Amino acid sequence: MTHLKVSIVVPVYNAGPYIERCAPSLTEQSIGADAYEVVYVDDGSTDDSLERLRLLAERHPHVRVLHQENSGWPGKPRNVGIAAARGEYIQLVDQDDELAPEALERLYAMGKRNGSDIVMGKMAGTMVGPSAVFRRSRERCTVEDAPLIETLTAHRMFRREFLVEHDLRFPEGYWRMEDLLFMVQAYPKAKTVSILADYPCYFWNRREDGGNHSTAAYDLVEDYGRLRTVIGALRDSTEPGELQDRLMRRLYRVETMSRIGEPYVTRVDDEARLRAYEIIRPLALEAFPPGVRAGMPAMQKLRATLLEDGRPDSLLELARRVQAVKPRLDVSAAEQDDDGRLTLHVRATFHRADGSPLTLVEQDGRYVLDPRFTEGIEGAEGLVVEDPLAYANGEILVNDGRRKVWWHAEDTLVPHLEAYGEDGESQVVVEGDVVLDPTTLAGGEPLRPGAYEVWMGVQVLGVGRRPRLNPYDTEQRVALASKKLGGGARTVRPEWSGPGKQLRLVVRNPPPPPKPKPPVAVQPPPKGLRRVYRGVLRRLSPKHRKAVRRLAASAASRLRRR
């Protein structure tokens, strides 16, 4: 049998027409049909999905279809597909998602040359936002030196022997967060992880009918019970210490505290808010080592402290105040070169609802949150901020809305502490230079025609925002010219437009050359007119007859040339 480089494993349940919609992206990969297989595992569909899959397999010899009784969730069909896979690597794909044409070829090549256990391809689509994991491609990294924990979906390429050696399996039956459980065990065991960030490989799309598994309703008590299992699996997969604390900090910050902070607690009624608090607090107290909370940035540490100290009303007030915090951007030193490259200096600060900066105050040689911000929040007074720059960062993002892809611009944004006023206050500022190069922004390739919105991702003191790149001072919106992109025929124009007058890059193809005017058809004169013309000519002298014929011929020639 021919060596198979990759097996695509797709769990299917009542996918209906999404099978035909997504199948071409799987069956027509550039790696070649003889180099891979597509393994569909039907999980007891009650519609015509199985029939659709069998018809697909008849048309494509490299497609296999397996069928089983319904298990209730994608975990078991994934396990069945992995066990049946014959490829050196396994790419997991959901039934309503798509792969880019060269995804397998590029991912396999990267995995093969590095001996990678996991290869992560850049994600795009309607259910994907920007991720710092895909800021740049990395040939070799691990969970120790890359922020892999920030993306926990299982839409990855795995070396099959890696999965077998470590007996990595998905939980079976109904089990939300199955990807989290799988990945928190896979990442620490992987000796080599590769990241392909310059080519969108996986398109994760929201279904028009809302039928994605990840958007289904769920029970809160059961969900946090499963989260406890995920936390335990991560704890069992790592040794106690700084690495374990850093990885678990993600599960505390995102999954655990999502329902004791904004926007959730500011939207629901008191009954729902307090019910969530009662479910979450025991988990926070019992599941996380002390170092997890201790290393959090200021606002997240304060939130965790109020949770563990049993202060639900303080959590609500903190959420209201944090929700009112807004970033303020300054944009200066805008310069363009002849190739359309735009350079800017960007500065971001955070401000409270009244417009005053979000500051720290020095007390006894240590920093605390500004008492004016924490006043009235019981239990928040005097919280020490050990490292004001912890987790502070910034990045400039370019959104291709038409193709649903986010790109990272080149920047030197760094956080620093800056004195403010004369009362010992300081604020965290994120600033640096940014280069928007339309000749290389799309993963090293030129931007295609379209409008690209420029955003800034920024986090300060544990408060994260993604504002449109729009200066607070409107006078900083300097006029910018249209330039030839890389000296070619295509043009790029930076402009302040769209919602909020944010910076956008508008790329256009050159206008087409004017179409030649079609020749004007000269209609012959009516028959009666020709008879009159000949009769007149007969009455003229030969000399005048010749002159009239010359004039008529000249007029006809001019008409034909129009």
C-alpha positions, 0 to 999 in steps of 0.5 A: 500500500502507498505510504500515506502522509496524512489522514484527515479525521472528520466526525459527522452527525446530521451535517446534511448539506454541509458535507458537500459544502465542505468536502471539496476543501478536503478532497482536493488538497494540493498534496495529492490524492495518493498521499492522504485519506479522508476518514469520515466517522458518522456518529449515528446520524438521523438525517441523510448524512450517511448516504451523502458520505457514501456517495462522496466515497464512491466519487473519491477513492481516498475517502473512507466512511465509518459508521457507528451508533450515536455517542452523543458528542464528537469525542468517540467518532474522533477516537474511532477515526484516529484508530482507523487512520493510516497516515503518518500524521492526523489532521482533525477537522470538524464537519462544518469547517474547511481547509485551505487548498495547500494546508496539508502540504504545508503542514506535513512538510513543516512537521516532517522536517522538524519531527514535530509531534503537533503542527499548528496551522493558522486559523481563520473564519467566522468563529476565530479572532486574532491569536498571539500564537500565530504572530509568527511561524515557529519551526520548533517550540514547546509549551515552555517557551511559547504561549500555546496554552492560549489556544486549546482547540484540537483542530491541529495536525498530530503525529499518529505515533505521538498519540498512540505512544501517550494514549491520547484520547478524547472523552466519550459520550456527551462531554463539552470542553473535550478539546480542552481536556485533550490539549492540556494533556497533549501540549506538555507531552509534545517534545516539538510543536511547530506553528505555521502562521504565514498561511491560513490553513483552517477555516472555522466557520459559524453555521447559518443554522447555529448548529455548531457543537460549541454553541449548544446550550449546557448545564452550568454545574456539569460544565464546571464539573468538567472544568475541574477534570480539565484542571486536574488533567493539566495538574497531572501532566505537569510538575508543580512549579512556575510552568504549571502555575503559568499554564493553569493561570489560563484556566483560572483567568478564562474558563473559571472567571468568565462568569464572575466578571464582565460582561456576564455579571453586568448582564444577568439578574442577581439570581443567575449571578449568585448561582454562578458564584456559588458554583465557581467559588469552591472550584477556585478554592480547591483546584488551583495552587496559590502560585496561580493567583499570585502571578496574575496581573492586577485586575485579575488577581483582585478578581480572584482574591474577591472570589476566594474571599467570598465577596460576590457584591464586590465582584459585581462592582469591580466588573462595572468599573472595569467594564467602564475602562477604555483605552486611549490611542495616540498616533504620530510620526506617520510616514509613507514610502514610495512602495506604500509602506506606512510607519506610525508611532502608537501609544496606548493608555487606559482611562477610567469612566471619568476620563482620568488615567488608570494608575498605580500609587506607590505606598511604602515602596510598593505599588497598589491600585489607585484608591480612587478606583477601588474605593467602595469595593469591599476587600479591594483596598491596598491590593499590592501589585507585585509587577505592574508590567505583568502580562502587559503587551500590545500588538497591531492587527490587520483584519481582512474582513472579506476573507475572515483572516487576521494578520499581525503587523510588524511592531516594537510595542512594549510596556513601560511605567510612566510617572503621572502627576505629582502625587506618586502616581504612575500609569502603564503605557504601551507604545512603539513603532509600527510598520504596515507593509502591504507588500508583505502583510499577508504572511509575506505576500502582498495584500489582495484588493480589498479594505483592511481594518487596522486594530490594536490589541492591548492589555494593561494591569490585566485589562484587555481591549481590542480598539480600532486604530483611531487616535483620540485626538482627531487632529492626528488623523493626518491625510495619507496618499495613494501609492503604487503597491511595491512599485507595481500597478496595484495601489494602496491608500491608507485612510481614516474611514469606516466605523469610528474613522479607524485606519484602513488600508484600501488596496485596488487593482489598476483601472482597466484600459478603456474599451475601444469604441465599436465601429459605427455601422454605416447604413446604406441609403434607402433605395428610393434615395439612391434612385434620386441620387442617380437621377441627379447625377445624370442631369449634371455635367461630367465635371460636376458629376465627378466632384459630387462623387468625390464628396460622397465617397469622402463622407462615407469614408469618415463615417466608417472610421468613427 
